[in-house]
Amino acid sequence: YFQSNPFDFPSSPSPGGVHLPVNQQTNEECRLDLFEENYEAVNIAKSQYNSKWVKTAYGQKALKKISSKPVICSGSTMGTQHAIELYSIAMVAQFDKTKCKQVGCDQGFHNYLFYEGGLEPFLASHSCTINVHKQGDGAVNNLAAMRNSSLRLQGVLLTSTDGKARSVIADDD
């Protein structure tokens, strides 16, 4: 749910922001933001869902290569229009390649693309950057690995590692 405007977060995870690469076609900044789930609570191997999605789409060997990595939530992806368009092209290509139709395979694609599938070089070749935010940092605070009841229903305002409320709370229920 939204605690504030998600597009008001700083243009960079570092204080003061940084200059983002400019897309040569549109002369606009091009940026994709991805958000991790809590690594202390879960990684790809520890998650029965994420490990199943990666294994179904790419096989046991691919799962083993990324099993110790943090889960990056596909449902909390945000970015500039051009970055989202490129990300969508990469995601559709994974469906075409794997033919995985299982519910949740999109998150398997998302994690595989980031860790092994060349998403960062693909976006960089189009003058785009990727910023991955640890759980509790950035505009989205993903609670999928940490919740046991809906915090929204409890009326809780959630803050992150810097003590500020995050704009979006994902997977709180």
Secondary structure, DSSP 4 states (H G I P E B T S, - for coil): -BSS-GGGS-SSSSTT--PPPBPTTT-SB-EEEEEE--TTT--TTT-HHHHHHHHHHH-HHHHHHHTTSPPEEEEEEEE-HHHHHHHHHHHHHHHHHH---STTHHHHHHHHHHHTS-HHHHHHTTT-EEEEE-TTSSSEEE-TTT-SS-TTTTTPPPB-TTSSBPSEEES--
